[in-house]
C-alpha cells in the first residue's frame, strides 16, 4: 500500500475502532436490532463513507481503491464461494457417541478446515456432531472443543482456511507457504484432541445407562449427499493456488487480470447453485444468504475504515515496542480474541512491513515483504486466538447459535472465557509461543 508523505493523524483511526467495538458489543448490547443485516450495512456506511471522503481529500484515493478492489472484493468472493459450495453438501447420520467417535469427527473437521474454510467445515459437521451426541446428557464440552478445533485452529494450513490467512495471501504470502505452520497446527490439534479425549471420557462415564443404551439403539449410518460440490470445492482450491502472479506472469502487467481467479470461484459457486438439488441445500441444510451478507456488509465498513489505521501503524511502528516474534504473536492473539481476527492480522502485517521493524531483522528469510518468523507469529496468533471468545472468529457464534437451536445450553460470553478458553486454550497457546516463537 503506497502512503502519502503526510503524517496520518491517529484520530482518523477512530471510526475503525468504533466499527470493531460495535461488532464486539452489538450482539450482546442490542441483539434484536443487531440481528438485521440492513442495520449492519447502515453502520458500515455511516462510519465508512466519511472516512472514504477524507481519504480522497487527502489524496489517498489510491490506497482506498486498492483496499476495496484488490483486498475486499477477493476476500468476499472467496468466502461467498466457499459458503455457497459447502452449503450444497449435507452430512446426515447418528452413530454411537463414544469418545473415539467424537475425536474422529473433530480430527476430520480440523483437517477439512484448511481446505474448505473454518466456516465451511464448521457448518458441514456441526449438525452431524450434535445429532450423534443428542442422546447424551453431557455434550456442551464437545461443542466447545469443536469451536476451538474446527472453527479456528484447524484452518491454518492454507489461505482458504481462515480469513486472516487469505488477506495475508493477497499481500504476497505463497499459497503453500502456510504448510510451514504444519508443526504448530499439529501440536495444537493433537493437544486439544488429547485433552478432549480425557474430558469426554470423564463425562461419558457419568452418563446414565439408560441414555447410553438409547444412544446405541438410535443408530443411523452416516450419509453424504451433494457430493458433486466437492469437485467445485477442488476448483476453488486450484484457482487460489495457481491463478496468481506466481504462475500467470501476465498479471504483472495488469493487476486487474488477476480477477480471473475470482471469475473461476464465482463460476464454481454458480454451478453449485444450479446443479445441487434444492432439497439438499434449502430443506436439509436450511441454507440462507443471511450469514454471508452479514460478513459482506460488516467487512465493507471494516476495510474502508481500516485504511487510516494501516497507514498510521506503518508510519509509527517504533512507538509500539513490538520487536520480537513473541510480541507479534501475543499482540495479534490478544486483539484477535476480542476483535475480528482478519483486520487484526492485516493491521499487524502492516506494522511488520514498516521500515522500523524491518530494520530489526537484517539478513532473514522474507515472505510477503516481512520476516518469515513474523508472518508465522501473526498467522498463528490470529487463527489460534480467534477461539478465545465467541466473537474472535465468525464461525464461533454460528456454531453456538446452531447448538442452542438444538436446546444445548451453551456458556455465556464470559462463562466461555473463564470455564474453557482460559483453562484449556491459553495454556496450549503459551506452549506454542515457548516452543516456536
ABEGO torsion letter per residue (X at the ends): XBBBABBBBAAAAAAAAAAAAAAAAAAAABAAAAABAAAAAAAAAAAAAAAAAAAAAAGAAAAAAAAAAAAAAAAAAAAAAAAAAAAABBBBEBBBBBAAAAAAAAAAAAAAAAAAEAAAAAAAAAAAAAAAAAABABAAAAAAAAAAAAABAAAAABAAABAAAAAAAAAGBBAAAAAAAAAAAAAAAAAAAAAAAAAAAAAAAABBAAAAAAAAABBBBBBBBGAAAAAAAAAAAAAAAABBAAABAAAAABAAAAAAAAAAAAAAAAAAAAABBAAAAAAAAGBBAAAAAAAAAAAAAAAAAAAAAAAAAAAAAAAAGBABAAAAAAAAAAAAAABBAAAAAAAAAAAAABAAAAAABBGBBBBGGBBAAAAAAAAAAAAAAAAABAAABAAAAAAAAAAAAAGBBBBBAAAAAAAAAAAAAAAAAAAAAAAAX
